[in-house]
Amino acid sequence: MAMKIDPKLCTSCGDCEPECPTTSIKPKKGVYVINAETCTNCEGEYDSPKCLELCPIDDCIVAVLAA
């Protein structure tokens, strides 16, 4: 499972990027995206995904199941 940023809700504030322990969050085409291959949900670093805590927009960042 990884986190995903909804591009329609992302305001490009950048609050999430510097706190990501795996550097999985990067800007792309004016919004931020999370690399699902490297996202660990902050396991071993924080009790829960740090990006969820930091994002000021409700439901902008959600957990997605791997296919």
N, C-alpha and C positions, 0 to 999 in steps of 0.2 A: 504494500500500500504506500502511496505517496500523496503529497499535497499538490493541489492545482490552483492556479489563480485564474479567476474568471476575467477575461480581457475586457468584457463589457462593464465590469464594476471597478476595475483597477484604475486608480487615479494617478498612478506613477509617482506616488509620494516618496518611495524608496526606503521607507522605514524597515522593511523586511530584509532587504539585501545584506546590509552589513552584519546582521545578527545571525545569519544562516551559518551553522557550524560546518556544513559541507560545501559551501559556496555554490549551492544548487540554484540560487535565485539570481537571474540576470535580466537586464533590460533587453527588450526585443520589440521593434516597431512601435515605440512609444508607450509600451506597458511592460510589466514584469512577467516573467515566466519561470516556472520551476522545472528543472530537469528531473523527470521521474526516475531516471536510472541511478541518480546519485542521492536523491532525497531519502533520508532515513527517518523522517518524522521526528528528528532531533533525539532519537533513541540513544541513550548513553550520555547525552549532553544536558538535556532538560527533561522535566517531567512530562511535558506535552510540547507539540510543535510551537516553537517560538514565534514563527510568522503569524500564527493565529492570534497570539497574544498582542502582537504589535500592530496588526492591520486595523486601521480606523474604520474600515467599511465592513459592515455585517455581511456575511456569506460571500465575501470576495474570494477567500481562500477556503477550499474544501478538500476533504480526503477523497481519493479515488482509488478504487481497487484495480490492481494490475490485471491486464487481459490475459 
